[in-house]
Amino acid sequence: MKPGKPFIFMLVLLIPLLLQACARDSGGPAAADPGASVTENEPPYAPDAGGNADGKPVIGATFLGTNEFVVTMMNTMIEEAKARGVELIALNAEGSIEKQLDHIRSFVDQRMDVIILNPVEAEGGAEGVEIADAAGIPVVGVNAVINQSEKFRTYVGSNDLEAGEIEMRFIAEELKGEGNIVVMEGITAQSSQMQRTQGILNTLRGYPKIRILEIETGNWSRDEGYALMNAWWQKHGEQIDAVVSHNDEMALGAIRFMEEQGLIGKIKVIGVDGTPDGLRAVKEGKMDAVLFQDAKGQAVLALDLAIRIFHHDHVARTYHIPFKLVTKYNVDQFMNPS
């Protein structure tokens, strides 16, 4: 039987309303943040009636260690959460992946709305994301990646492969393409350590007359950087032309030893992070350069992304904040930002 005219008329009126409702429910893609790598056509996360009594998210954050850069990230995120009235539980794993996995299990038990993860290591971090994912809790990665980083709901950080390439290229040019270096690595199996080392090795392919005398982990620690430099100087002495460090803290440990031995100015040194102490060392002529990594910017953006996910807003897959090379010529811009 053919539908009558009244039925057709009602159907014509209903179709636009149905289309509008579908568009609202789809959470269609928002404008991407400048410079972000966006994966479209992905439904936003929809938590199950979470949040505190005020309807704001409850967020758990776990950080990898106690070096100055990570502590700055953690403290900045705590301050930002207070300013925005968001409940944040921030914990430090102190370099232990077992402790970090316990943090994540605890966040799951407490029914956090979103988890922010600064992973201790790439493999264990992936296990932590799987634990959260099984409970339906999205994870925002910050500053270090994991195996299968696509498991992160979104990620904010800097390109560590690029960091290794930039710092090695700077030292190679300072040495005029010839000399001996020692390399201080971060925590073994942590993504920044692996990628920065790979970046250094990538660059060295173009400088066959530069030789690595030693490469060893200093676990991001100033004291361990001092111990490594002490041991290497006893073994190699004046053969060492430059120290290439994965972070400022280990570089500053090497510099402390060099000060004791009267070696400042005789051995090139570069670090990564641009911590206040690192920048001060560049200003004072004790360190040749650092790569500035925006700890505060990463922390603020990671928290903002967690809040946006809670509110069903669209977020990109990756947000990269570039490294910046800091030398004596531009260090004042970073010590006294306008």
Sequence and secondary structure as in RCSB ss.txt:
>XXXX:A:sequence
MKPGKPFIFMLVLLIPLLLQACARDSGGPAAADPGASVTENEPPYAPDAGGNADGKPVIGATFLGTNEFVVTMMN
TMIEEAKARGVELIALNAEGSIEKQLDHIRSFVDQRMDVIILNPVEAEGGAEGVEIADAAGIPVVGVNAVINQSE
KFRTYVGSNDLEAGEIEMRFIAEELKGEGNIVVMEGITAQSSQMQRTQGILNTLRGYPKIRILEIETGNWSRDEG
YALMNAWWQKHGEQIDAVVSHNDEMALGAIRFMEEQGLIGKIKVIGVDGTPDGLRAVKEGKMDAVLFQDAKGQAV
LALDLAIRIFHHDHVARTYHIPFKLVTKYNVDQFMNPS
>XXXX:A:secstr
    HHHHHHHHHHHHHHHHHHHHHHT      TT B   S      SS S TTS  EEEEEE   SHHHHHHHH
HHHHHHHHHT EEEEEE TT HHHHHHHHHHHHHTT SEEEE  SSHHHHHHHHHHHHHTT  EEEESS  TTGG
GSSEEEE  HHHHHHHHHHHHHHHTTT EEEEEEE STT HHHHHHHHHHHHHHTT TTEEEEEEEE TT HHHH
HHHHHHHHHHHGGG  EEEESSHHHHHHHHHHHHHHT BTTBEEEEEE  HHHHHHHHTTSSSEEEE  HHHHHH
HHHHHHHHHHTT    SEEE   EEE TTTHHHHHS  
